[in-house]
Amino acid sequence: MTITDFVANYIMHDSLIDKVEILENGSTIVLWIDFAFWMQNGYNETDPETGTLKVSFFGVTDYEIPENVNWEEVSILDMKLDEEQIVFALINDMSDDYLEIIINADHVSTTVGNDMEQNDG
């Protein structure tokens, strides 16, 4: 799916970033997110409230990711589209420091939990 589709279809508020991987010399970035399924449109109350969402950005042309961050302390405030790039607004829950992850990529795919269900849009 495109970055525009991703931003339109996923609500990241109250989710947590578990891990950030920069792969293939920066052309692929993977965010492992403790995802708030309960915040999503169409959430079914019999489904788990949270779980792992692997978000992979492909064809990355530019990115800004803070270094030396303890991701276990960081939660997502918001996610928005800024021209051709996605911006994750983050907060360090221990220090209240504001951080951003900015990624410009061709497309995004998501994988939910261990069932490896893929959504390429």
All heavy atoms as an XYZ file, in Angstrom:
973
protein
N       0.844     -1.177      0.000
C       0.000      0.000      0.000
C       0.887      1.237      0.000
O       2.059      1.157      0.333
C      -0.942     -0.034      1.212
C      -0.295      0.300      2.551
S      -1.398      0.138      3.966
C      -0.966     -1.515      4.458
N       0.315      2.339     -0.369
C       1.068      3.590     -0.357
C       1.136      4.146      1.061
O       0.373      3.730      1.943
C       0.404      4.647     -1.259
O      -0.864      4.995     -0.687
C       0.230      4.127     -2.686
N       2.026      5.092      1.278
C       2.100      5.761      2.582
C       0.770      6.463      2.875
O       0.282      6.435      4.003
C       3.288      6.743      2.614
C       4.593      5.958      2.724
C       3.155      7.715      3.770
C       5.823      6.823      2.789
N       0.160      7.053      1.855
C      -1.134      7.722      2.027
C      -2.184      6.741      2.523
O      -2.944      7.046      3.453
C      -1.578      8.377      0.698
O      -0.556      9.267      0.257
C      -2.885      9.124      0.864
N      -2.249      5.550      1.926
C      -3.196      4.515      2.361
C      -2.918      4.089      3.803
O      -3.841      3.905      4.596
C      -3.121      3.283      1.460
C      -3.613      3.558      0.050
O      -4.396      4.510     -0.144
O      -3.196      2.814     -0.863
N      -1.653      3.934      4.133
C      -1.278      3.509      5.480
C      -1.754      4.527      6.518
O      -2.387      4.169      7.516
C       0.239      3.305      5.556
C       0.729      2.921      6.917
C       0.438      1.673      7.448
C       1.485      3.801      7.662
C       0.898      1.307      8.709
C       1.946      3.449      8.921
C       1.659      2.198      9.446
N      -1.483      5.804      6.272
C      -1.887      6.851      7.212
C      -3.410      6.915      7.328
O      -3.963      7.104      8.420
C      -1.287      8.217      6.805
C      -1.881      9.352      7.628
C       0.231      8.190      6.941
N      -4.109      6.711      6.206
C      -5.574      6.788      6.205
C      -6.223      5.606      6.924
O      -7.319      5.752      7.476
C      -6.086      6.859      4.766
N      -5.556      4.457      6.957
C      -6.191      3.236      7.451
C      -5.715      2.735      8.811
O      -6.285      1.783      9.337
C      -6.032      2.117      6.419
C      -6.840      2.408      5.176
O      -8.043      2.596      5.237
N      -6.164      2.476      4.042
N      -4.683      3.351      9.374
C      -4.160      2.899     10.663
C      -4.113      4.060     11.645
O      -3.625      5.141     11.315
C      -2.752      2.316     10.509
C      -2.747      0.976      9.828
C      -2.776      0.879      8.432
C      -2.713     -0.199     10.564
C      -2.783     -0.353      7.804
C      -2.716     -1.441      9.931
C      -2.754     -1.504      8.558
O      -2.753     -2.731      7.934
N      -4.607      3.823     12.848
C      -4.529      4.799     13.935
C      -3.415      4.325     14.862
O      -3.509      3.253     15.461
C      -5.871      4.882     14.691
C      -6.975      5.331     13.743
C      -5.743      5.830     15.896
C      -8.374      5.165     14.300
N      -2.354      5.118     14.959
C      -1.188      4.702     15.734
C      -1.181      5.235     17.162
O      -0.380      4.787     17.985
C       0.097      5.162     15.030
C       0.417      4.363     13.807
S       0.928      2.700     14.268
C       0.693      1.859     12.731
N      -2.057      6.179     17.486
C      -2.091      6.746     18.834
C      -2.230      5.635     19.875
O      -2.996      4.699     19.681
C      -3.253      7.740     18.965
C      -3.347      8.351     20.322
N      -2.470      9.307     20.760
C      -4.208      8.108     21.348
C      -2.784      9.644     21.994
N      -3.840      8.928     22.377
N      -1.487      5.738     20.951
C      -1.478      4.772     22.057
C      -0.783      3.464     21.728
O      -0.833      2.525     22.514
C      -2.889      4.482     22.579
C      -3.328      5.492     23.629
O      -2.480      6.288     24.069
O      -4.506      5.469     23.999
N      -0.128      3.365     20.574
C       0.697      2.205     20.268
C       2.130      2.498     20.709
O       2.504      3.654     20.928
C       0.653      1.883     18.770
O      -0.631      1.446     18.395
N       2.930      1.454     20.834
C       4.309      1.579     21.306
C       5.266      1.007     20.277
O       4.958      0.000     19.642
C       4.491      0.808     22.622
C       3.479      1.101     23.728
C       3.628      0.080     24.853
C       3.653      2.504     24.244
N       6.417      1.622     20.130
C       7.439      1.085     19.231
C       8.328      0.147     20.038
O       8.901      0.539     21.048
C       8.269      2.204     18.584
C       7.378      3.028     17.672
C       9.453      1.629     17.822
C       8.079      4.149     16.954
N       8.404     -1.119     19.604
C       9.249     -2.094     20.282
C      10.665     -2.112     19.718
O      11.629     -2.284     20.447
C       8.651     -3.502     20.165
C       7.433     -3.687     21.054
O       7.289     -2.959     22.057
O       6.616     -4.568     20.739
N      10.767     -1.944     18.397
C      12.080     -2.068     17.760
C      12.049     -1.365     16.411
O      11.025     -1.337     15.741
C      12.414     -3.555     17.577
C      13.763     -3.823     16.955
C      14.204     -5.274     17.046
C      13.290     -6.245     16.362
N      13.863     -7.593     16.224
N      13.192     -0.813     16.015
C      13.363     -0.199     14.701
C      14.543     -0.876     14.021
O      15.619     -0.981     14.607
C      13.636      1.324     14.824
C      13.894      1.934     13.459
C      12.480      2.029     15.521
N      14.314     -1.347     12.788
C      15.387     -1.982     12.020
C      15.608     -1.200     10.732
O      14.657     -0.927     10.006
C      15.019     -3.420     11.668
C      14.875     -4.331     12.863
C      14.451     -5.733     12.470
O      13.501     -5.866     11.668
O      15.072     -6.676     12.961
N      16.859     -0.861     10.467
C      17.240     -0.221      9.211
C      17.991     -1.277      8.412
O      19.071     -1.724      8.814
C      18.116      1.021      9.467
C      17.344      2.027     10.332
C      18.548      1.647      8.145
C      18.182      3.166     10.859
N      17.391     -1.704      7.299
C      17.922     -2.824      6.530
C      18.313     -2.390      5.121
O      17.877     -1.346      4.635
C      16.860     -3.932      6.451
C      16.261     -4.397      7.791
C      15.092     -5.327      7.563
C      17.335     -5.064      8.637
N      19.098     -3.229      4.466
C      19.473     -3.046      3.063
C      19.990     -1.626      2.796
O      19.520     -0.926      1.908
C      18.295     -3.393      2.158
C      17.873     -4.838      2.314
C      16.586     -5.160      1.566
O      16.224     -4.429      0.643
O      15.939     -6.161      1.955
N      20.968     -1.221      3.602
C      21.596      0.102      3.468
C      20.588      1.251      3.535
O      20.738      2.266      2.862
C      22.409      0.199      2.171
C      23.591     -0.749      2.190
O      24.251     -0.905      3.217
N      23.844     -1.401      1.065
N      19.538      1.061      4.331
C      18.559      2.127      4.525
C      17.420      2.134      3.530
O      16.541      3.000      3.603
N      17.381      1.192      2.590
C      16.296      1.191      1.609
C      15.034      0.507      2.138
O      13.962      0.634      1.563
C      16.732      0.546      0.299
O      16.994     -0.830      0.497
N      15.180     -0.218      3.262
C      14.040     -0.844      3.935
C      14.126     -0.511      5.423
O      15.194     -0.641      6.025
C      14.050     -2.373      3.757
O      13.975     -2.677      2.364
C      12.875     -3.026      4.480
N      13.000     -0.080      5.986
C      12.927      0.199      7.415
C      11.741     -0.573      7.972
O      10.648     -0.547      7.398
C      12.786      1.708      7.693
C      14.063      2.419      7.231
C      12.503      1.959      9.175
C      14.040      3.910      7.365
N      11.979     -1.273      9.083
C      10.931     -2.072      9.709
C      10.700     -1.554     11.128
O      11.645     -1.414     11.909
C      11.303     -3.562      9.748
C      10.206     -4.367     10.431
C      11.568     -4.092      8.345
N       9.444     -1.242     11.425
C       9.044     -0.861     12.777
C       8.240     -2.007     13.369
O       7.272     -2.471     12.754
C       8.182      0.407     12.759
C       8.763      1.656     12.105
C       7.778      2.804     12.208
C      10.093      2.037     12.730
N       8.642     -2.475     14.536
C       7.897     -3.482     15.286
C       7.092     -2.715     16.326
O       7.666     -2.042     17.189
C       8.840     -4.476     15.947
C       9.597     -5.301     14.945
C      10.764     -4.984     14.323
C       9.211     -6.577     14.441
N      11.135     -5.992     13.466
C      10.203     -6.985     13.522
C       8.130     -7.426     14.683
C      10.143     -8.189     12.841
C       8.069     -8.635     14.004
C       9.079     -9.011     13.099
N       5.777     -2.792     16.236
C       4.909     -1.952     17.044
C       3.998     -2.799     17.920
O       3.391     -3.759     17.442
C       4.081     -1.023     16.125
C       5.035     -0.097     15.360
C       3.038     -0.231     16.917
C       4.385      0.761     14.319
N       3.938     -2.441     19.207
C       2.937     -3.008     20.109
C       1.676     -2.197     19.817
O       1.495     -1.101     20.327
C       3.390     -2.871     21.563
C       2.432     -3.533     22.533
O       1.406     -4.093     22.087
O       2.690     -3.468     23.746
N       0.846     -2.742     18.960
C      -0.207     -2.008     18.268
C      -1.526     -2.031     19.038
O      -1.938     -3.078     19.556
C      -0.397     -2.633     16.882
C      -1.292     -1.888     15.963
C      -1.024     -0.582     15.585
C      -2.423     -2.501     15.439
C      -1.848      0.098     14.714
C      -3.254     -1.831     14.571
C      -2.965     -0.531     14.207
N      -2.189     -0.891     19.100
C      -3.490     -0.765     19.770
C      -4.600     -1.130     18.777
O      -5.187     -0.266     18.124
C      -3.673      0.655     20.294
N      -4.883     -2.427     18.672
C      -5.952     -2.868     17.774
C      -7.291     -2.264     18.178
O      -8.132     -1.975     17.334
C      -6.058     -4.401     17.771
C      -4.919     -5.079     17.080
C      -3.965     -5.772     17.808
C      -4.787     -5.041     15.701
C      -2.896     -6.399     17.175
C      -3.734     -5.678     15.057
C      -2.789     -6.356     15.798
N      -7.477     -2.047     19.469
C      -8.743     -1.528     19.975
C      -9.038     -0.112     19.479
O     -10.186      0.334     19.516
C      -8.778     -1.584     21.505
C      -7.761     -0.687     22.161
C      -6.470     -0.988     22.462
C      -7.968      0.658     22.584
N      -5.841      0.077     23.039
C      -6.743      1.108     23.127
C      -9.048      1.527     22.549
C      -6.583      2.393     23.645
C      -8.882      2.810     23.069
C      -7.668      3.231     23.607
N      -8.018      0.608     18.994
C      -8.207      1.974     18.490
C      -8.681      1.991     17.027
O      -9.040      3.038     16.509
C      -6.889      2.754     18.567
C      -6.392      3.054     19.942
S      -7.244      4.437     20.702
C      -6.813      5.791     19.622
N      -8.665      0.843     16.359
C      -8.893      0.807     14.914
C     -10.378      0.755     14.567
O     -11.190      0.204     15.311
C      -8.184     -0.400     14.308
C      -6.719     -0.511     14.675
C      -5.934      0.777     14.471
O      -5.904      1.316     13.372
N      -5.301      1.274     15.528
N     -10.700      1.317     13.414
C     -12.058      1.208     12.893
C     -12.367     -0.259     12.642
O     -11.524     -1.004     12.146
C     -12.199      1.992     11.580
C     -12.014      3.476     11.785
O     -12.369      4.013     12.824
N     -11.455      4.141     10.791
N     -13.561     -0.697     12.993
C     -13.958     -2.074     12.759
C     -13.441     -3.053     13.796
O     -13.544     -4.264     13.597
N     -12.867     -2.552     14.906
C     -12.361     -3.447     15.947
C     -13.510     -4.270     16.514
O     -14.580     -3.760     16.817
C     -11.678     -2.643     17.064
C     -11.326     -3.476     18.264
C     -10.282     -4.388     18.202
C     -12.052     -3.381     19.440
C      -9.959     -5.181     19.298
C     -11.735     -4.166     20.544
C     -10.691     -5.059     20.467
O     -10.384     -5.841     21.549
N     -13.268     -5.562     16.664
C     -14.243     -6.479     17.242
C     -13.819     -6.763     18.684
O     -12.682     -7.163     18.934
C     -14.275     -7.778     16.433
C     -15.335     -8.739     16.898
O     -15.724     -8.748     18.066
N     -15.806     -9.558     15.986
N     -14.718     -6.583     19.633
C     -14.372     -6.726     21.052
C     -13.912     -8.124     21.445
O     -13.325     -8.302     22.510
C     -15.542     -6.281     21.929
C     -15.761     -4.787     21.856
C     -16.815     -4.297     22.844
O     -17.109     -5.012     23.821
O     -17.318     -3.191     22.626
N     -14.150     -9.108     20.587
C     -13.663    -10.457     20.888
C     -12.208    -10.641     20.447
O     -11.579    -11.637     20.803
C     -14.540    -11.527     20.201
O     -14.498    -11.326     18.785
C     -15.979    -11.450     20.691
N     -11.676     -9.689     19.683
C     -10.280     -9.746     19.239
C      -9.365     -9.191     20.331
O      -9.812     -8.431     21.194
C     -10.096     -8.926     17.958
C     -10.798     -9.550     16.765
O     -11.060    -10.773     16.798
O     -11.096     -8.815     15.805
N      -8.065     -9.531     20.284
C      -7.126     -8.969     21.268
C      -7.085     -7.440     21.171
O      -7.212     -6.877     20.081
C      -5.777     -9.562     20.860
C      -6.087    -10.719     19.981
C      -7.410    -10.450     19.352
N      -6.910     -6.782     22.325
C      -6.851     -5.319     22.342
C      -5.545     -4.793     21.762
O      -5.526     -3.735     21.134
C      -7.026     -4.795     23.768
C      -8.424     -4.985     24.301
C      -8.625     -4.361     25.668
O      -7.713     -3.676     26.166
O      -9.719     -4.563     26.223
N      -4.459     -5.519     22.013
C      -3.148     -5.117     21.502
C      -2.417     -6.338     20.962
O      -2.790     -7.477     21.239
C      -2.278     -4.461     22.600
O      -2.014     -5.423     23.615
C      -2.948     -3.232     23.190
N      -1.370     -6.076     20.193
C      -0.550     -7.152     19.654
C       0.532     -6.565     18.768
O       0.604     -5.355     18.572
N       1.347     -7.432     18.231
C       2.473     -6.980     17.411
C       2.031     -6.695     15.985
O       1.344     -7.494     15.358
C       3.584     -8.042     17.398
O       4.015     -8.263     18.736
C       4.760     -7.595     16.544
N       2.432     -5.535     15.499
C       2.243     -5.165     14.096
C       3.621     -4.830     13.537
O       4.301     -3.936     14.043
C       1.306     -3.961     13.958
C       0.997     -3.532     12.527
C       0.102     -4.563     11.841
C       0.327     -2.165     12.504
N       4.028     -5.577     12.521
C       5.294     -5.317     11.828
C       4.967     -4.427     10.637
O       4.190     -4.808      9.759
C       5.926     -6.630     11.367
C       7.212     -6.461     10.594
C       7.713     -7.822     10.121
C       8.931     -7.684      9.237
N       9.341     -8.988      8.680
N       5.556     -3.230     10.616
C       5.321     -2.279      9.538
C       6.625     -2.128      8.762
O       7.628     -1.667      9.312
C       4.851     -0.906     10.077
C       4.574      0.051      8.934
C       3.623     -1.068     10.970
N       6.598     -2.523      7.488
C       7.807     -2.495      6.650
C       7.657     -1.424      5.579
O       6.670     -1.399      4.850
C       8.022     -3.852      5.988
O       8.131     -4.866      6.958
N       8.655     -0.556      5.513
C       8.698      0.505      4.502
C       9.734      0.112      3.456
O      10.892     -0.151      3.802
C       9.082      1.841      5.145
C       8.080      2.334      6.151
C       8.183      1.987      7.486
C       7.029      3.138      5.754
C       7.261      2.423      8.415
C       6.099      3.595      6.675
C       6.211      3.237      8.006
N       9.321      0.075      2.198
C      10.201     -0.341      1.100
C      10.460      0.821      0.150
O       9.625      1.714      0.005
C       9.571     -1.499      0.328
C       9.344     -2.721      1.174
C       8.084     -3.008      1.680
C      10.388     -3.576      1.473
C       7.871     -4.127      2.464
C      10.186     -4.705      2.263
C       8.930     -4.973      2.754
N      11.588      0.773     -0.520
C      11.941      1.840     -1.443
C      12.149      3.156     -0.713
O      11.779      4.220     -1.193
N      12.779      3.065      0.471
C      13.011      4.259      1.284
C      14.043      5.150      0.598
O      15.128      4.697      0.231
C      13.497      3.873      2.706
C      13.862      5.106      3.512
C      12.436      3.042      3.408
N      13.679      6.417      0.392
C      14.593      7.362     -0.231
C      15.187      8.340      0.769
O      16.219      8.948      0.499
C      13.878      8.151     -1.345
O      12.718      8.780     -0.801
C      13.472      7.222     -2.486
N      14.528      8.504      1.920
C      15.035      9.410      2.950
C      14.386      9.034      4.266
O      13.238      8.593      4.294
C      14.713     10.858      2.585
C      15.494     11.854      3.418
O      16.578     11.500      3.932
O      15.017     12.992      3.584
N      15.118      9.202      5.356
C      14.541      8.938      6.672
C      15.324      9.679      7.748
O      16.487     10.027      7.566
C      14.517      7.431      6.982
C      15.873      6.788      7.121
C      16.510      6.725      8.363
C      16.526      6.235      6.026
C      17.761      6.136      8.491
C      17.763      5.638      6.150
C      18.369      5.588      7.398
O      19.601      5.012      7.533
N      14.631      9.945      8.851
C      15.249     10.496     10.050
C      14.742      9.664     11.224
O      13.538      9.605     11.474
C      14.853     11.956     10.260
C      15.384     12.904      9.210
C      14.894     14.333      9.418
O      14.725     14.747     10.578
O      14.668     14.998      8.407
N      15.682      9.001     11.909
C      15.342      8.174     13.062
C      16.288      8.558     14.190
O      17.510      8.531     13.998
C      15.471      6.672     12.731
C      14.479      6.300     11.615
C      15.240      5.828     13.978
C      14.605      4.891     11.103
N      15.740      8.935     15.335
C      16.624      9.296     16.449
C      17.522      8.125     16.846
O      17.102      6.968     16.795
C      15.661      9.634     17.594
C      14.299      9.682     17.008
C      14.338      8.993     15.687
N      18.743      8.441     17.237
C      19.698      7.413     17.641
C      19.737      7.290     19.156
O      19.326      8.191     19.879
C      21.095      7.759     17.111
C      21.175      7.746     15.587
C      22.568      8.055     15.082
O      23.502      8.183     15.903
O      22.728      8.173     13.861
N      20.259      6.165     19.627
C      20.438      5.906     21.053
C      19.158      6.097     21.847
O      19.141      6.752     22.889
C      21.559      6.792     21.621
C      22.870      6.577     20.888
O      23.251      5.452     20.594
N      23.531      7.669     20.553
N      18.068      5.540     21.340
C      16.771      5.645     21.991
C      16.428      4.308     22.631
O      16.582      3.254     22.008
C      15.680      6.022     20.963
C      14.300      5.983     21.592
C      15.963      7.388     20.360
N      15.951      4.344     23.853
C      15.407      3.147     24.492
C      13.952      3.065     24.054
O      13.072      3.740     24.608
C      15.519      3.246     26.017
C      14.967      2.012     26.693
O      14.403      1.125     26.066
N      15.132      1.958     28.006
N      13.675      2.262     23.036
C      12.334      2.211     22.444
C      11.287      1.729     23.433
O      10.106      2.020     23.279
C      12.346      1.352     21.179
C      13.161      1.986     20.095
C      14.349      1.538     19.594
C      12.892      3.202     19.392
N      14.826      2.401     18.636
C      13.951      3.434     18.490
C      11.856      4.145     19.446
C      14.000      4.545     17.648
C      11.909      5.250     18.606
C      12.968      5.436     17.727
N      11.711      1.014     24.480
C      10.754      0.537     25.481
C      10.087      1.693     26.235
O       9.072      1.506     26.887
C      11.437     -0.404     26.467
C      11.878     -1.700     25.828
C      12.652     -2.600     26.787
O      12.767     -2.251     27.975
O      13.131     -3.641     26.334
N      10.683      2.886     26.155
C      10.138      4.053     26.854
C       9.328      4.970     25.940
O       8.837      6.003     26.378
C      11.289      4.874     27.463
C      12.109      4.115     28.478
C      13.296      4.913     28.994
O      13.576      6.007     28.459
O      13.946      4.440     29.944
N       9.173      4.589     24.665
C       8.600      5.496     23.678
C       7.218      5.030     23.232
O       7.024      3.858     22.904
C       9.547      5.614     22.454
C       8.915      6.458     21.360
C      10.880      6.207     22.887
N       6.274      5.957     23.206
C       4.952      5.661     22.659
C       4.632      6.639     21.529
O       5.236      7.704     21.414
C       3.876      5.694     23.745
O       3.815      6.936     24.368
N       3.666      6.251     20.711
C       3.302      7.044     19.542
C       2.151      7.977     19.913
O       1.109      7.536     20.389
C       2.899      6.134     18.367
C       4.047      5.195     18.006
C       2.472      6.975     17.158
C       3.689      4.116     16.998
N       2.367      9.262     19.687
C       1.313     10.251     19.907
C       0.405     10.351     18.686
O      -0.812     10.441     18.802
C       1.917     11.638     20.179
C       2.728     11.802     21.456
C       3.416     13.159     21.459
C       1.822     11.655     22.666
N       1.041     10.368     17.512
C       0.288     10.600     16.290
C       1.124     10.150     15.096
O       2.334      9.959     15.200
C      -0.037     12.100     16.168
C      -1.109     12.400     15.135
O      -1.848     11.460     14.743
O      -1.219     13.556     14.722
N       0.448     10.016     13.965
C       1.103      9.710     12.703
C       0.412     10.557     11.646
O      -0.816     10.646     11.632
C       0.945      8.224     12.392
C       1.447      7.819     11.025
S       1.173      6.058     10.690
C      -0.602      5.950     10.592
N       1.198     11.212     10.807
C       0.588     12.058      9.781
C       1.411     12.012      8.505
O       2.554     11.568      8.485
C       0.468     13.502     10.274
C       1.814     14.185     10.471
C       1.675     15.603     10.956
C       3.065     16.220     11.123
N       3.012     17.577     11.592
N       0.785     12.472      7.449
C       1.446     12.602      6.165
C       1.900     14.041      6.016
O       1.123     14.974      6.246
C       0.450     12.237      5.060
C       1.015     11.867      3.702
C       1.958     10.684      3.806
C      -0.124     11.544      2.761
N       3.155     14.252      5.682
C       3.701     15.583      5.455
C       4.324     15.566      4.067
O       5.432     15.066      3.887
C       4.728     15.931      6.521
C       5.282     17.332      6.373
O       4.749     18.112      5.555
O       6.258     17.661      7.075
N       3.569     16.065      3.095
C       3.933     15.981      1.686
C       4.114     14.520      1.305
O       3.178     13.756      1.365
C       5.152     16.848      1.385
C       4.870     18.332      1.586
C       6.051     19.211      1.249
O       6.956     18.760      0.516
O       6.048     20.356      1.711
N       5.320     14.090      0.976
C       5.537     12.718      0.506
C       6.075     11.795      1.585
O       6.459     10.668      1.304
C       6.539     12.739     -0.661
C       6.152     13.689     -1.758
C       5.789     12.978     -3.032
O       6.344     11.907     -3.272
O       4.947     13.502     -3.765
N       6.098     12.259      2.824
C       6.702     11.445      3.875
C       5.751     11.242      5.046
O       4.842     12.023      5.267
C       8.016     12.055      4.351
C       7.886     13.473      4.846
C       9.226     14.169      4.967
O      10.228     13.709      4.428
N       9.249     15.275      5.666
N       6.010     10.183      5.781
C       5.218      9.868      6.962
C       5.995     10.354      8.179
O       7.216     10.217      8.244
C       4.929      8.357      7.035
C       3.928      8.057      8.124
C       6.174      7.543      7.201
C       3.386      6.642      8.032
N       5.279     10.947      9.121
C       5.891     11.457     10.340
C       5.208     10.790     11.540
O       3.994     10.899     11.694
C       5.757     12.990     10.450
C       6.366     13.498     11.751
C       6.398     13.676      9.249
N       5.998     10.097     12.345
C       5.515      9.541     13.601
C       5.914     10.517     14.708
O       7.103     10.758     14.912
C       6.164      8.186     13.889
C       5.711      7.075     12.988
C       6.368      6.817     11.801
C       4.629      6.277     13.340
C       5.961      5.780     10.977
C       4.208      5.241     12.523
C       4.876      4.999     11.333
N       4.929     11.080     15.395
C       5.186     11.941     16.548
C       5.249     11.037     17.775
O       4.306     10.290     18.051
C       4.076     12.970     16.695
N       6.360     11.091     18.494
C       6.630     10.170     19.591
C       6.878     10.919     20.891
O       7.311     12.074     20.873
C       7.871      9.326     19.273
C       7.942      8.671     17.891
C       9.309      8.050     17.675
C       6.844      7.635     17.745
N       6.653     10.234     22.005
C       6.979     10.798     23.311
C       7.718      9.743     24.120
O       7.349      8.573     24.110
C       5.713     11.280     24.056
C       6.067     11.994     25.350
C       4.764     10.149     24.353
C       6.167     13.465     25.212
N       8.799     10.179     24.782
C       9.465      9.305     25.740
C       8.656      9.414     27.024
O       8.585     10.479     27.635
C      10.916      9.734     25.957
C      11.635      8.823     26.913
O      11.168      8.540     28.005
N      12.811      8.357     26.507
N       8.024      8.312     27.421
C       7.126      8.321     28.572
C       7.846      8.543     29.896
O       7.210      8.893     30.890
C       6.334      7.012     28.629
C       5.393      6.870     27.441
O       4.804      7.886     27.020
O       5.254      5.739     26.924
N       9.159      8.371     29.923
C       9.920      8.570     31.158
C      10.414     10.012     31.296
O      10.398     10.581     32.373
C      11.128      7.622     31.210
C      10.773      6.161     31.125
S       9.751      5.664     32.518
C       8.658      4.519     31.711
N      10.838     10.613     30.186
C      11.435     11.953     30.243
C      10.551     13.037     29.633
O      10.874     14.217     29.729
C      12.779     11.945     29.505
O      12.566     11.709     28.118
N       9.456     12.644     28.977
C       8.567     13.559     28.249
C       9.256     14.238     27.059
O       8.778     15.245     26.560
C       7.955     14.630     29.168
C       6.857     14.062     30.054
O       6.291     13.004     29.703
O       6.568     14.671     31.103
N      10.392     13.694     26.593
C      11.066     14.232     25.408
C      10.239     13.900     24.168
O       9.736     12.785     24.015
C      12.464     13.631     25.234
C      13.450     14.140     26.265
O      13.195     15.204     26.868
O      14.475     13.459     26.480
N      10.112     14.878     23.270
C       9.412     14.691     22.002
C      10.408     14.218     20.962
O      11.519     14.746     20.855
C       8.761     16.008     21.560
C       8.077     15.912     20.226
C       6.804     15.368     20.122
C       8.717     16.357     19.064
C       6.168     15.269     18.896
C       8.081     16.265     17.829
C       6.820     15.721     17.758
O       6.192     15.612     16.537
N      10.022     13.202     20.184
C      10.869     12.644     19.131
C      10.035     12.465     17.873
O       8.805     12.397     17.938
C      11.410     11.264     19.546
C      12.130     11.154     20.879
C      12.201      9.704     21.322
C      13.508     11.744     20.767
N      10.710     12.355     16.745
C      10.019     12.060     15.494
C      10.782     11.017     14.704
O      12.011     10.992     14.706
C       9.887     13.312     14.614
C       8.876     14.293     15.077
C       8.719     15.472     14.115
O       9.637     15.736     13.294
O       7.679     16.124     14.190
N      10.020     10.156     14.031
C      10.568      9.293     12.993
C       9.928      9.779     11.700
O       8.699      9.901     11.619
C      10.232      7.811     13.228
C      10.988      7.286     14.447
C      10.562      6.981     11.979
C      10.668      5.836     14.792
N      10.764     10.083     10.708
C      10.279     10.565      9.416
C      10.800      9.619      8.343
O      12.001      9.329      8.293
C      10.767     12.003      9.141
C      10.283     12.936     10.265
C      10.297     12.484      7.777
C      10.895     14.321     10.220
N       9.887      9.125      7.513
C      10.267      8.159      6.479
C       9.606      8.535      5.161
O       8.409      8.808      5.112
C       9.845      6.724      6.864
C      10.500      6.312      8.191
C      10.197      5.733      5.754
C       9.992      5.003      8.748
N      10.393      8.533      4.093
C       9.879      8.717      2.739
C      10.134      7.393      2.021
O      11.277      6.976      1.859
C      10.596      9.870      2.040
C       9.947     10.247      0.735
O       9.366      9.412      0.056
N      10.053     11.501      0.373
N       9.041      6.716      1.624
C       9.175      5.388      1.022
C       8.160      5.202     -0.094
O       7.137      5.889     -0.141
C       8.981      4.314      2.090
N       8.443      4.238     -0.980
C       7.542      3.942     -2.095
C       6.276      3.238     -1.635
O       5.189      3.547     -2.086
C       8.243      3.060     -3.134
C       9.324      3.801     -3.888
O       9.277      5.047     -3.949
O      10.222      3.120     -4.420
N       6.432      2.239     -0.754
C       5.248      1.530     -0.282
C       5.483      0.898      1.081
O       6.616      0.810      1.555
C       4.761      0.491     -1.302
C       5.713     -0.624     -1.562
N       6.808     -0.509     -2.362
C       5.726     -1.899     -1.105
C       7.460     -1.652     -2.414
N       6.830     -2.523     -1.657
N       4.385      0.475      1.690
C       4.372     -0.037      3.053
C       3.630     -1.365      3.061
O       2.637     -1.534      2.349
C       3.606      0.942      3.990
C       3.649      0.463      5.429
C       4.134      2.352      3.863
N       4.095     -2.309      3.873
C       3.300     -3.517      4.118
C       3.228     -3.745      5.614
O       4.107     -3.324      6.369
C       3.876     -4.738      3.400
O       5.056     -5.169      4.016
N       2.155     -4.399      6.045
C       1.981     -4.704      7.453
C       1.788     -6.198      7.628
O       1.189     -6.860      6.783
C       0.758     -3.963      8.039
O      -0.409     -4.318      7.303
C       0.954     -2.456      7.987
N       2.316     -6.701      8.727
C       2.145     -8.097      9.099
C       1.692     -8.116     10.547
O       2.314     -7.500     11.400
C       3.469     -8.873      8.948
O       3.992     -8.658      7.639
C       3.268    -10.340      9.178
N       0.610     -8.835     10.808
C       0.042     -8.886     12.150
C       0.536    -10.107     12.886
O       0.414    -11.235     12.403
C      -1.514     -8.908     12.076
C      -2.105     -9.037     13.467
C      -2.020     -7.678     11.373
N       1.095     -9.883     14.079
C       1.449    -10.947     15.011
C       2.215    -12.094     14.397
O       3.025    -11.920     13.507
N       1.912    -13.289     14.888
C       2.627    -14.488     14.460
C       1.964    -15.185     13.285
O       2.514    -16.119     12.741
C       2.744    -15.471     15.624
C       3.612    -14.917     16.719
O       4.526    -14.159     16.453
N       3.311    -15.280     17.951
N       0.754    -14.722     12.914
C       0.079    -15.439     11.839
C       0.573    -15.010     10.449
O       0.159    -15.577      9.449
C      -1.451    -15.267     11.925
C      -1.895    -13.830     11.764
O      -1.071    -12.959     11.443
O      -3.093    -13.579     11.966
N       1.439    -14.013     10.418
C       2.080    -13.556      9.174
C       1.062    -13.198      8.095
O       1.321    -13.337      6.912
C       3.063    -14.591      8.645
C       4.177    -14.918      9.638
S       5.060    -13.475     10.239
C       6.226    -13.260      8.931
N      -0.097    -12.722      8.511
C      -1.112    -12.259      7.557
C      -0.593    -10.964      6.946
O      -0.295    -10.010      7.636
C      -2.413    -11.985      8.308
C      -3.495    -11.392      7.448
C      -4.718    -11.016      8.268
O      -5.064    -11.787      9.172
O      -5.289     -9.959      8.002
N      -0.479    -10.950      5.652
C       0.118     -9.809      4.984
C      -0.950     -8.958      4.307
O      -1.895     -9.465      3.743
C       1.130    -10.266      3.940
C       2.066     -9.156      3.573
C       3.475     -9.643      3.372
O       3.691    -10.770      2.986
N       4.426     -8.802      3.635
N      -0.757     -7.648      4.384
C      -1.658     -6.704      3.746
C      -0.823     -5.743      2.927
O      -0.233     -4.836      3.473
C      -2.462     -5.955      4.830
C      -3.378     -4.920      4.233
O      -3.470     -4.785      3.017
N      -4.052     -4.180      5.073
N      -0.733     -5.987      1.644
C       0.081     -5.145      0.783
C      -0.719     -4.030      0.130
O      -0.160     -3.214     -0.584
C       0.748     -5.986     -0.319
C       1.807     -6.907      0.243
O       2.537     -6.471      1.149
O       1.883     -8.052     -0.190
N      -2.018     -4.010      0.384
C      -2.867     -2.951     -0.130
C      -2.890     -2.991     -1.590
O      -2.849     -2.251     -2.423
